[in-house]
């Protein structure tokens, strides 16, 4: 049996919708810049996602948990919504100046009764993202189990591939104590 091989015209690449989950952490900033340098293409549509809850606490089961690794800015009296808009505006300015993608949209999410990680997964599905990029805080296994890892949750629950960006040991050293948690995690496996 022989198969006919036909030459086909190269098809135009599918438009990728890249969601990048952002917060005020250096890990998130690192993931954003990594995506700019290593992942994004000029034809991509980028969704900048930020989830702001009213406090750095969330509900896990029936327990209210405070996340000590979530940055809390006590120097500002901005509402969570305004903080979200200010954060997203910063990344929008970077995308505008780089002109490295076809289009982008900033999405600010303010859930009342669901966690940040659930909100990200829901929004990625609603916006039909083809990939999600998230930073890794570099938590050890016990901290991830107790606090819950946003990146792990997204990797297991998103309908699309998830790229988890973790700083290398060299990058951890460059950032110094602000990456203290990642430096501890870099010494051992996840």
VOBA-1610 file (N, C-alpha, C; in pm, whole numbers, padded with zeros to 5 digits, always signed):
BEGIN
Unk+00085-00117+00000Unk+00000+00000+00000Unk+00090+00123+00000Unk+00062+00215-00084Unk+00140+00338-00089Unk+00052+00454-00047Unk+00117+00549+00007Unk+00045+00669+00050Unk+00090+00785-00037Unk-00005+00862-00078Unk+00030+00980-00155Unk+00069+01091-00059Unk+00182+01146-00085Unk+00228+01258-00003Unk+00206+01385-00082Unk+00131+01471-00026Unk+00101+01597-00094Unk+00171+01711-00022Unk+00230+01795-00101Unk+00290+01915-00042Unk+00177+02010-00009Unk+00182+02062+00108Unk+00078+02157+00146Unk+00142+02291+00174Unk+00062+02390+00153Unk+00108+02526+00182Unk+00117+02540+00333Unk+00221+02605+00380Unk+00227+02625+00525Unk+00108+02708+00571Unk+00040+02658+00670Unk-00076+02730+00720Unk-00030+02844+00811Unk-00115+02942+00821Unk-00081+03051+00911Unk-00092+02999+01053Unk+00002+03035+01137Unk-00002+02983+01273Unk-00126+03033+01347Unk-00177+02945+01432Unk-00292+02982+01512Unk-00254+03096+01606Unk-00347+03188+01625Unk-00321+03298+01717Unk-00318+03244+01859Unk-00208+03264+01927Unk-00195+03216+02064Unk-00249+03323+02160Unk-00322+03277+02259Unk-00371+03365+02364Unk-00295+03326+02490Unk-00203+03411+02531Unk-00114+03383+02642Unk-00161+03459+02765Unk-00201+03387+02868Unk-00240+03449+02995Unk-00119+03448+03087Unk-00092+03562+03149Unk+00017+03572+03246Unk-00044+03617+03378Unk-00034+03530+03480Unk-00088+03563+03612Unk+00013+03651+03686Unk-00032+03765+03733Unk+00056+03863+03797Unk+00007+03898+03936Unk+00104+03922+04024Unk+00075+03982+04154Unk+00190+04077+04185Unk+00199+04125+04306Unk+00301+04225+04339Unk+00435+04163+04378Unk+00450+04031+04363Unk+00573+03966+04406Unk+00683+03973+04300Unk+00807+03957+04346Unk+00921+03951+04254Unk+00915+03825+04168Unk+00853+03719+04219Unk+00841+03595+04143Unk+00753+03616+04021Unk+00646+03690+04039Unk+00555+03722+03930Unk+00624+03813+03828Unk+00696+03911+03877Unk+00769+04002+03789Unk+00873+03925+03707Unk+00941+03832+03772Unk+01040+03750+03703Unk+00973+03669+03592Unk+00857+03609+03621Unk+00785+03529+03521Unk+00742+03615+03403Unk+00695+03737+03430Unk+00654+03827+03322Unk+00772+03858+03230Unk+00884+03895+03289Unk+01000+03930+03207Unk+01058+03807+03137Unk+01050+03691+03200Unk+01092+03568+03134Unk+01007+03544+03010Unk+00875+03562+03024Unk+00785+03544+02910Unk+00819+03640+02797Unk+00847+03766+02831Unk+00886+03864+02728Unk+01012+03820+02654Unk+01110+03772+02729Unk+01239+03738+02670Unk+01242+03602+02601Unk+01161+03507+02646Unk+01177+03369+02600Unk+01053+03304+02539Unk+00936+03362+02555Unk+00816+03288+02515Unk+00726+03362+02416Unk+00705+03489+02438Unk+00608+03562+02358Unk+00656+03585+02215Unk+00559+03577+02122Unk+00583+03601+01980Unk+00509+03728+01937Unk+00554+03790+01830Unk+00486+03912+01783Unk+00338+03892+01748Unk+00297+03770+01716Unk+00158+03745+01679Unk+00068+03710+01798Unk+00123+03705+01918Unk+00048+03664+02036Unk-00047+03773+02086Unk-00157+03727+02144Unk-00248+03813+02220Unk-00223+03780+02367Unk-00190+03879+02446Unk-00152+03857+02586Unk-00262+03906+02680Unk-00294+03822+02777Unk-00389+03857+02883Unk-00311+03871+03012Unk-00311+03990+03069Unk-00246+04013+03198Unk-00352+03997+03306Unk-00338+03893+03388Unk-00439+03863+03490Unk-00388+03899+03628Unk-00471+03968+03704Unk-00439+03995+03844Unk-00564+03969+03926Unk-00547+03891+04031Unk-00657+03861+04123Unk-00627+03931+04254Unk-00719+04013+04299Unk-00704+04085+04426Unk-00816+04044+04519Unk-00778+03991+04634Unk-00877+03967+04738Unk-00867+04082+04837Unk-00961+04088+04927Unk-00964+04200+05021Unk-00859+04191+05129Unk-00797+04076+05143Unk-00689+04058+05241Unk-00598+03949+05190Unk-00484+03933+05255Unk-00393+03828+05213Unk-00429+03698+05284Unk-00557+03669+05287Unk-00606+03546+05348Unk-00704+03481+05251Unk-00720+03353+05265Unk-00813+03282+05180Unk-00870+03164+05257Unk-00973+03104+05201Unk-01038+02992+05268Unk-00989+02863+05205Unk-00941+02771+05289Unk-00902+02637+05245Unk-00989+02540+05323Unk-01085+02481+05256Unk-01184+02400+05327Unk-01268+02493+05411Unk-01269+02471+05542Unk-01344+02558+05632Unk-01251+02645+05716Unk-01125+02653+05677Unk-01026+02725+05756Unk-00982+02851+05683Unk-00980+02963+05753Unk-00929+03087+05697Unk-00778+03089+05719Unk-00703+03101+05611Unk-00556+03095+05618Unk-00497+03227+05573Unk-00404+03279+05651Unk-00329+03398+05611Unk-00204+03351+05539Unk-00177+03406+05423Unk-00059+03369+05344Unk+00052+03468+05373Unk+00155+03430+05450Unk+00261+03524+05486Unk+00350+03563+05369Unk+00342+03491+05257Unk+00427+03522+05143Unk+00361+03619+05046Unk+00233+03648+05067Unk+00165+03745+04983Unk+00203+03884+05030Unk+00260+03965+04940Unk+00301+04098+04983Unk+00182+04184+05022Unk+00195+04251+05133Unk+00092+04343+05180Unk+00154+04481+05187Unk+00100+04572+05111Unk+00154+04707+05108Unk+00080+04791+05211Unk+00146+04821+05321Unk+00083+04900+05427Unk+00107+05049+05409Unk+00183+05088+05307Unk+00213+05230+05286Unk+00108+05299+05201Unk+00014+05225+05149Unk-00086+05285+05062Unk-00226+05262+05118Unk-00313+05352+05086Unk-00452+05336+05128Unk-00539+05301+05007Unk-00477+05250+04902Unk-00553+05212+04783Unk-00642+05092+04812Unk-00755+05091+04747Unk-00844+04974+04758Unk-00781+04859+04679Unk-00820+04736+04706Unk-00767+04624+04628Unk-00788+04642+04477Unk-00903+04699+04441Unk-00931+04722+04299Unk-00832+04822+04240Unk-00805+04932+04312Unk-00709+05032+04264Unk-00567+04976+04260Unk-00532+04893+04360Unk-00400+04830+04359Unk-00384+04741+04237Unk-00489+04668+04205Unk-00487+04580+04089Unk-00469+04660+03961Unk-00544+04768+03948Unk-00534+04852+03828Unk-00395+04914+03816Unk-00337+04957+03927Unk-00203+05016+03925Unk-00098+04912+03884Unk-00110+04793+03938Unk-00017+04685+03903Unk-00027+04651+03755Unk-00148+04632+03707Unk-00167+04598+03566Unk-00120+04710+03474Unk-00143+04835+03515Unk-00099+04949+03434Unk+00053+04948+03416Unk+00124+04908+03519Unk+00271+04899+03510Unk+00312+04800+03401Unk+00250+04683+03398Unk+00285+04582+03298Unk+00234+04621+03159Unk+00122+04690+03152Unk+00072+04740+03023Unk+00174+04837+02963Unk+00228+04926+03046Unk+00329+05022+02996Unk+00451+04949+02941Unk+00491+04843+03007Unk+00607+04766+02958Unk+00575+04703+02822Unk+00456+04643+02809Unk+00419+04583+02681Unk+00408+04688+02571Unk+00353+04804+02605Unk+00342+04912+02506Unk+00479+04958+02460Unk+00573+04968+02551Unk+00706+05017+02514Unk+00785+04914+02435Unk+00766+04786+02463Unk+00839+04680+02393Unk+00782+04652+02255Unk+00653+04673+02238Unk+00585+04644+02111Unk+00620+04504+02062Unk+00615+04407+02154Unk+00659+04272+02121Unk+00545+04173+02097Unk+00420+04217+02112Unk+00305+04129+02090Unk+00200+04200+02006Unk+00111+04122+01946Unk+00008+04180+01859Unk-00092+04263+01937Unk-00136+04212+02050Unk-00234+04284+02132Unk-00228+04233+02275Unk-00287+04309+02363Unk-00290+04267+02503Unk-00411+04327+02572Unk-00447+04265+02683Unk-00562+04309+02761Unk-00530+04285+02908Unk-00559+04382+02991Unk-00541+04368+03135Unk-00674+04327+03197Unk-00671+04224+03280Unk-00792+04172+03342Unk-00773+04171+03493Unk-00854+04250+03563Unk-00850+04258+03708Unk-00968+04178+03764Unk-00938+04083+03852Unk-01040+03992+03905Unk-01051+04015+04055Unk-01174+04025+04106Unk-01197+04053+04248Unk-01298+03954+04305Unk-01252+03831+04336Unk-01346+03731+04386Unk-01384+03756+04532Unk-01503+03715+04566Unk-01548+03729+04705Unk-01533+03599+04782Unk-01567+03488+04718Unk-01576+03364+04794Unk-01491+03250+04739Unk-01408+03276+04641Unk-01321+03171+04589Unk-01177+03215+04602Unk-01088+03120+04597Unk-00946+03150+04614Unk-00887+03213+04489Unk-00769+03267+04504Unk-00697+03326+04392Unk-00675+03222+04284Unk-00630+03103+04324Unk-00598+03000+04226Unk-00723+02955+04150Unk-00836+02943+04218Unk-00960+02907+04149Unk-01003+03017+04053Unk-00983+03141+04093Unk-01019+03255+04008Unk-00935+03256+03881Unk-00806+03226+03894Unk-00719+03223+03776Unk-00765+03114+03680Unk-00789+02995+03731Unk-00832+02883+03646Unk-00962+02916+03575Unk-01058+02974+03647Unk-01186+03011+03585Unk-01167+03114+03474Unk-01088+03217+03502Unk-01069+03325+03404Unk-00995+03275+03280Unk-00897+03189+03299Unk-00823+03131+03186Unk-00919+03054+03096Unk-01013+02980+03155Unk-01111+02906+03076Unk-01207+03000+03004Unk-01258+03100+03075Unk-01353+03194+03015Unk-01290+03269+02898Unk-01164+03309+02914Unk-01096+03387+02810Unk-01032+03300+02703Unk-01047+03169+02717Unk-00997+03072+02618Unk-00848+03086+02591Unk-00771+03101+02698Unk-00626+03111+02683Unk-00570+02979+02631Unk-00466+02989+02550Unk-00401+02868+02498Unk-00287+02823+02588Unk-00240+02911+02674Unk-00137+02876+02772Unk-00144+02977+02887Unk-00106+02932+03006Unk-00098+03019+03124Unk+00046+03019+03172Unk+00099+03137+03199Unk+00234+03151+03255Unk+00219+03204+03397Unk+00279+03132+03493Unk+00275+03174+03634Unk+00415+03165+03692Unk+00439+03248+03792Unk+00565+03241+03864Unk+00555+03139+03976Unk+00670+03098+04025Unk+00676+03006+04137Unk+00742+03075+04254Unk+00678+03069+04370Unk+00736+03132+04489Unk+00849+03049+04547Unk+00864+02926+04502Unk+00972+02843+04552Unk+00946+02788+04690Unk+00821+02760+04722Unk+00789+02705+04853Unk+00837+02561+04865Unk+00872+02521+04987Unk+00907+02381+05009Unk+00777+02299+05015Unk+00790+02168+05017Unk+00674+02080+05012Unk+00574+02104+05123Unk+00622+02126+05245Unk+00532+02146+05358Unk+00455+02278+05343Unk+00524+02384+05305Unk+00456+02513+05287Unk+00355+02505+05175Unk+00392+02438+05064Unk+00299+02424+04952Unk+00175+02348+04996Unk+00195+02244+05077Unk+00082+02164+05124Unk-00009+02243+05217Unk+00049+02324+05304Unk-00030+02400+05401Unk-00094+02523+05337Unk-00013+02602+05266Unk-00064+02726+05207Unk-00134+02702+05074Unk-00092+02599+05004Unk-00145+02575+04871Unk-00066+02652+04768Unk-00026+02583+04666Unk+00053+02645+04561Unk-00038+02684+04446Unk-00036+02811+04409Unk-00116+02859+04297Unk-00070+02789+04169Unk+00061+02781+04148Unk+00112+02721+04025Unk+00076+02572+04017Unk+00088+02499+04127Unk+00049+02357+04127Unk-00100+02341+04097Unk-00182+02422+04161Unk-00326+02414+04139Unk-00360+02441+03993Unk-00300+02546+03938Unk-00326+02580+03797Unk-00280+02467+03705Unk-00163+02410+03733Unk-00110+02302+03649Unk-00205+02181+03649Unk-00273+02158+03760Unk-00362+02042+03769Unk-00505+02071+03725Unk-00546+02197+03720Unk-00686+02227+03693Unk-00713+02309+03567Unk-00613+02372+03509Unk-00635+02451+03387Unk-00659+02360+03268Unk-00741+02407+03175Unk-00769+02331+03053Unk-00656+02343+02952Unk-00564+02434+02975Unk-00455+02459+02880Unk-00321+02428+02947Unk-00215+02421+02868Unk-00082+02402+02929Unk-00048+02518+03022Unk+00028+02488+03126Unk+00072+02588+03224Unk+00224+02588+03227Unk+00283+02704+03206Unk+00428+02721+03216Unk+00456+02782+03352Unk+00528+02708+03436Unk+00564+02756+03570Unk+00707+02805+03564Unk+00726+02934+03589Unk+00858+02996+03577Unk+00917+03012+03716Unk+01029+02951+03734Unk+01099+02956+03863Unk+01237+03016+03839Unk+01279+03112+03920Unk+01412+03171+03900Unk+01522+03067+03922Unk+01627+03079+03842Unk+01743+02992+03860Unk+01817+03033+03988Unk+01911+02950+04031Unk+01988+02984+04151Unk+02065+03115+04132Unk+02116+03137+04009Unk+02189+03262+03982Unk+02096+03382+03996Unk+01974+03369+03942Unk+01878+03479+03953Unk+01837+03502+04097Unk+01824+03395+04172Unk+01790+03407+04314Unk+01897+03488+04385Unk+02023+03459+04354Unk+02134+03532+04417Unk+02134+03679+04377Unk+02100+03707+04250Unk+02096+03846+04203Unk+01992+03928+04278Unk+01878+03866+04308Unk+01770+03937+04374Unk+01789+03947+04524Unk+01879+03868+04580Unk+01910+03877+04723Unk+01799+03828+04811Unk+01780+03896+04923Unk+01689+03847+05027Unk+01543+03850+04984Unk+01509+03925+04880Unk+01370+03926+04838Unk+01328+03790+04783Unk+01427+03708+04747Unk+01398+03574+04699Unk+01441+03470+04801Unk+01441+03508+04928Unk+01487+03419+05034Unk+01415+03284+05032Unk+01286+03285+05012Unk+01209+03160+05009Unk+01253+03074+04892Unk+01273+03135+04776Unk+01316+03058+04659Unk+01455+03001+04679Unk+01541+03074+04748Unk+01676+03025+04773Unk+01671+02899+04859Unk+01583+02897+04957Unk+01569+02777+05040Unk+01517+02661+04957Unk+01421+02688+04872Unk+01362+02582+04790Unk+01460+02533+04684Unk+01550+02620+04639Unk+01645+02581+04535Unk+01740+02473+04585Unk+01756+02461+04717Unk+01847+02361+04773Unk+01787+02220+04769Unk+01657+02210+04756Unk+01596+02078+04759Unk+01490+02064+04651Unk+01449+01939+04623Unk+01347+01918+04519Unk+01210+01963+04568Unk+01125+01993+04469Unk+00987+02027+04502Unk+00922+01900+04544
//
